[in-house]
């Protein structure tokens, strides 16, 4: 995929909803956070069901990692991938201003 298209695709996927933006802010402000969907929903003040779909999108992009503690799925920021995504989106935005 061309880098411009990649940036546009990432931007749409990352900021496609207000909740995704809230989730990104939560993880970026708390880079060591590891929590289950229930805990994340409480932190952003939303219902678990609404958080689940947007969280899965962030996992698909790679910005958030999914793991397990015991049998419970938990989520955390993938700092390296997040930095890569921020660079790609930034490059796309800078290129689209011309």
The 8 nearest C-alpha neighbors of each residue, nearest first, counted from 0:
[[1, 5, 2, 4, 3, 6, 8, 7],
 [0, 2, 4, 3, 5, 6, 7, 8],
 [1, 3, 5, 4, 6, 0, 87, 91],
 [4, 2, 6, 5, 91, 1, 7, 90],
 [3, 5, 7, 1, 2, 6, 8, 0],
 [4, 6, 2, 8, 3, 7, 9, 1],
 [7, 5, 88, 91, 9, 3, 87, 4],
 [6, 8, 4, 10, 5, 9, 11, 3],
 [7, 9, 5, 11, 10, 6, 4, 12],
 [10, 8, 12, 6, 11, 7, 13, 5],
 [9, 11, 7, 13, 8, 12, 14, 6],
 [12, 10, 15, 8, 9, 14, 13, 7],
 [11, 13, 9, 15, 10, 14, 8, 56],
 [14, 12, 10, 11, 15, 9, 19, 57],
 [13, 15, 16, 11, 20, 12, 10, 19],
 [14, 16, 11, 12, 13, 19, 17, 10],
 [17, 15, 18, 19, 14, 20, 13, 53],
 [16, 18, 20, 19, 21, 14, 15, 22],
 [17, 19, 21, 16, 20, 22, 53, 50],
 [20, 18, 22, 16, 21, 17, 53, 14],
 [19, 21, 23, 17, 18, 22, 14, 24],
 [22, 20, 18, 24, 19, 23, 25, 17],
 [23, 21, 25, 19, 24, 20, 18, 26],
 [24, 22, 20, 26, 25, 21, 27, 19],
 [23, 25, 21, 27, 22, 26, 28, 20],
 [26, 24, 22, 28, 23, 27, 29, 21],
 [25, 27, 29, 23, 30, 28, 24, 76],
 [28, 26, 24, 30, 29, 25, 23, 76],
 [27, 29, 25, 26, 24, 30, 23, 31],
 [28, 30, 26, 27, 32, 31, 25, 24],
 [31, 29, 27, 26, 32, 76, 28, 78],
 [32, 30, 29, 33, 75, 76, 26, 27],
 [31, 33, 29, 30, 75, 34, 26, 76],
 [34, 32, 75, 74, 73, 31, 35, 76],
 [33, 35, 73, 74, 38, 39, 32, 36],
 [34, 36, 73, 38, 37, 72, 74, 39],
 [35, 37, 39, 38, 40, 47, 51, 34],
 [38, 36, 40, 35, 39, 47, 41, 34],
 [39, 37, 41, 35, 40, 36, 34, 42],
 [38, 40, 42, 36, 41, 37, 35, 34],
 [41, 39, 45, 37, 47, 43, 38, 42],
 [40, 42, 44, 38, 39, 43, 37, 45],
 [41, 43, 39, 40, 44, 38, 45, 25],
 [44, 42, 40, 41, 45, 39, 21, 22],
 [43, 45, 41, 42, 40, 46, 39, 47],
 [46, 44, 40, 43, 41, 47, 50, 49],
 [47, 45, 48, 49, 40, 50, 44, 41],
 [46, 48, 50, 40, 49, 37, 51, 36],
 [49, 47, 51, 46, 50, 52, 45, 40],
 [48, 50, 46, 47, 51, 52, 45, 53],
 [51, 49, 47, 48, 53, 52, 54, 40],
 [50, 52, 54, 48, 49, 53, 47, 55],
 [53, 51, 55, 54, 50, 49, 56, 48],
 [54, 52, 56, 55, 50, 51, 19, 57],
 [53, 55, 57, 51, 56, 52, 50, 58],
 [54, 56, 58, 52, 53, 57, 59, 51],
 [57, 55, 59, 53, 58, 54, 60, 52],
 [56, 58, 54, 60, 59, 55, 63, 62],
 [59, 57, 63, 61, 55, 56, 60, 64],
 [58, 60, 56, 61, 57, 55, 62, 63],
 [61, 59, 57, 58, 62, 56, 9, 12],
 [62, 60, 58, 59, 63, 57, 80, 64],
 [61, 63, 81, 77, 80, 57, 60, 58],
 [64, 62, 76, 58, 77, 61, 75, 57],
 [65, 63, 75, 74, 58, 77, 76, 66],
 [64, 66, 74, 73, 72, 63, 58, 75],
 [67, 65, 73, 72, 74, 64, 68, 75],
 [68, 66, 72, 71, 73, 69, 70, 65],
 [67, 69, 71, 70, 72, 73, 66, 35],
 [68, 70, 71, 67, 72, 73, 66, 35],
 [69, 71, 68, 67, 72, 73, 66, 35],
 [70, 72, 67, 68, 69, 73, 35, 66],
 [73, 71, 67, 66, 35, 68, 65, 70],
 [74, 72, 35, 34, 66, 67, 65, 33],
 [73, 75, 65, 33, 34, 64, 35, 66],
 [76, 74, 33, 64, 63, 32, 77, 65],
 [75, 77, 63, 78, 26, 30, 64, 62],
 [78, 76, 62, 63, 80, 79, 64, 81],
 [77, 79, 81, 80, 76, 82, 62, 30],
 [80, 78, 82, 81, 77, 83, 62, 76],
 [79, 81, 83, 82, 77, 62, 78, 84],
 [80, 82, 62, 78, 84, 79, 83, 77],
 [81, 83, 85, 79, 80, 84, 78, 86],
 [84, 82, 80, 86, 81, 85, 87, 79],
 [83, 85, 87, 81, 86, 82, 88, 80],
 [84, 86, 82, 88, 83, 87, 89, 81],
 [85, 87, 89, 83, 84, 88, 90, 82],
 [88, 86, 84, 6, 90, 89, 85, 91],
 [87, 89, 6, 91, 85, 90, 86, 84],
 [90, 88, 86, 92, 91, 87, 85, 93],
 [91, 89, 93, 87, 88, 92, 86, 94],
 [90, 92, 6, 88, 94, 3, 89, 93],
 [93, 91, 89, 95, 94, 90, 88, 96],
 [92, 94, 90, 96, 91, 95, 89, 97],
 [95, 93, 91, 92, 96, 97, 90, 3],
 [94, 96, 92, 97, 93, 91, 90, 3],
 [97, 95, 94, 93, 92, 91, 90, 89],
 [96, 95, 94, 93, 92, 91, 90, 3]]
